[in-house]
Amino acid sequence: MTTTTTHTPAAPAAEPSGTKPGAITEMIAVIQAQTVPGTIERLDGSTALENPFIRVDTDTVRFPNGAIGKYSTVTSGTGLGVIAIPFVNFRGIPHLGLVRQYRYPAGEFTLEFPRGGSEDLTLDEAARELVEETGLDYNSATLLGTLRPDTGILTTQVSVWKTNHGREHLRPGHVEDETGAKVEWYSYGELLGLIRRGKITCGMTLAALALLTAGGNMNCP
């Protein structure tokens, strides 16, 4: 015997008698505005480590509760980076290009959008990184936004670009000289499947994909 249970969601709580519609929402907004977290104030600091690739700064700071303590930040390269999301139409189906390469810190091969450190956040820098890792030229590009990979310790800011390609631009078999990175193409559905199976774990790639989809940029030009 099969039993079917129907769940009826509880009705939202009624606002107190005499309260105008929307007043509770306004009250919550006022309370939230009055409880904005405080900032952390830098008192002094010094550079603990610096080389051509990374800088570690350790500062003396005052926390929002008044306590004095230490806070370290890490700047990779210039503190700026770029991500390119290659986009191409295969038989009417949008495909995105990722590079497969070995990442030494992770100790494994990863699938990521082409990315790297840069001098600024411009398209020129994104195009340079794109060519280095994929050998691809592009027809047009759109700035999707910027992201910060780890706001708790990194000072890094990264711009994300969608680059649109014609099939004539594709260079099958391209391999980057230094890292051995090679480009692979996946439909959006295939990409989601890879994410669900834990095959794409790069945080910046996942964040860039969120920017792409949130902005409604999944259509081919």
N, C-alpha and C positions, 0 to 999 in steps of 0.2 A: 504494500500500500504506500502510495506516495503522498506526502503531505506538503502542501505549498503554503508558505507563510508570507503574508503581505505586510510590508513595513510602511507605516504612514508617518512621515517626518512630523515632528512636533512643530506646532505653529510658533512663529517668533513671538517673544514676550511683548506684551502690549506696553506702550509707553505710559508712564504715570498719568492719572486723570488730571486734566487741565494743562497737560504739556502739549505744546504745538508740535505737529508732525515735523520730524527732522531735528527737533531740539536736542534729543539725546545724542545724535550724531555730532551735532555742533559742540555739545559739552565734551564729548570724547576728544574731538579735535583740539579743543582748548587745553584739556588736561595733557595731551601728548605734547603740545607746543610748550607747555610749562615744564616738561620733564625731559628736555633735550639733553643727551649726555654731554658732560663737560669735555673740554679739550685737554691734551697733554702738553704742558709748557716745557720747552727746552731751556735749560739753565746754562749749561756749557757742555763741551764734548771734545772728542779727539778721534783721529783715525787710527783704528787698531791694526788694520791690514790693508795694503794697497799694492796691486800689481796691474799689468795691462788689461786684465780680464775682470777684476772684481775689486770692490772697495768695501770694507766693513768699518762703520762708524759706531762708536759707543758714546752715548750722551747721558748726562745727568739731567733728569727730568722731574717735574712736579706733576703727579697724577691728579685726576679730578677730585679725589678725596683729600688732597693736600699732602699725601705721602711723597717723600723724595726717594727716587730710585734710579736705576740704570735702564736704558733702552738701546738695543743695537739694531741698526738697519744695514741692509746689503744693497749695494748698487752694482749691477752687472753692466760692464762696459760703460756706455754713455748714459745708461738708465733709460734708453729708448729702444723700441723694437717695432717691427712690422710683421704682419701676417697677410699672405695673399691666399684667397680662396679661388682657385681656377674653376671656371664654369664653362661647360660646353654642351651643345645639343647633339645627342646621338639619336637619330631617327625620331625626333620629337620628344625625347625623354632627357631632362636635365641630368647631367652627370657632374660630379665634383672630383677634382684631382687632389690626391694626397701623396705624400712621399713616404716610402718605407726606408728606414735607415736604422743603424745601430746607435743607440744613445748610451754613452759610457756611464753617466751617473745612474741610469736605471738598470744597466746591465742587461739590456734586451733590445730586440728590434721593435720599433714603434711605427704606427701610422699617424701622420700629422699633416696639417696644412703647411705649405712652405712658409718658413718664418726664420727670423734671425735678428740680431742686434743691428742698430742703425744710427746714423748721425742725426736724423730727424724723423718725423712721422709722415713724410710726403709719399706720393705715388712713385716718384723716382726711386726711392729707397725700396719700396715694395716690389717694383719691377726688377730692380737689380737682384734682389733675393730670389724672385721668381725664376729669372734666367739661370742663376747659379744652380738652383736645385732641380729645375725641370727642363731648362732649355726652351721654355715657351715664350712666344710673343703674344700680344693680346690686341683685341679690337678696341675695347673701352674698359673703363674701370669705375667703380662706385665706392666711396668711403662709407663703410657701415657704422663706424664708431670707434671708440677706444675702450681698452680694458686694462685692468691692473691684475697681474697674475697672482699676487699674494700681498694683500694690503697690510698684513700683520708684520712683515719684515722687509719685503722688497720695495724699493722706490720706483721700480720699473713701470713705465707706461707704454702701451703698445697700440698702434693703429691697425685696424682691420679693413682690408680692401677686397672687394669682389672683382675679379678680373674675368672679362668675357672673351672667349676664344672661338675662332672658327676652326673647323676640322683641318683646314690647310695649315694651321699653326702647330699641330701636334707633331711631336718627334718621338715615335716609339723607340724604346731601347735607350733613351738618354740616361746616362749615369753621371752623377756629380763626381768630379775627380777626387776631392779630398775625403768625402764621407761615404761614397758609394751609394748615395741616395738615388732612388729611382721612383718615377711617378706611376701611380695606379689610379684608375678611374672607377667610380662607383655611383650608382643612382642614389637618390635620397633614401629610398626604402632600404637598399643594401647597406647604406651608411648607418641607418638606425639599427639594423640587425647586428652590425659589427659592434656598435656601442652596447647593445643589450648583452652580447656574448663576451663583453669585456675585452674586445680586441682593439678598442681605441680608448686610451687612458690619459692622453695628454690633456691637461687642464685647459691650456690655451686654445687647443683645437676645439674642445667641447664648448668653451665660452664663445669662440668665434662663430661656431655653428648656431649657437643660440641667438647671436646678433643677426645672423643671416636670416633665420626663420622669423624672428620677432619683427623684423622690418618688412616682411612680405617680399623678400628678394629671391624667391625660389623659381621665378619664371625666367626663361631664356629671353634675351633681348631680341 
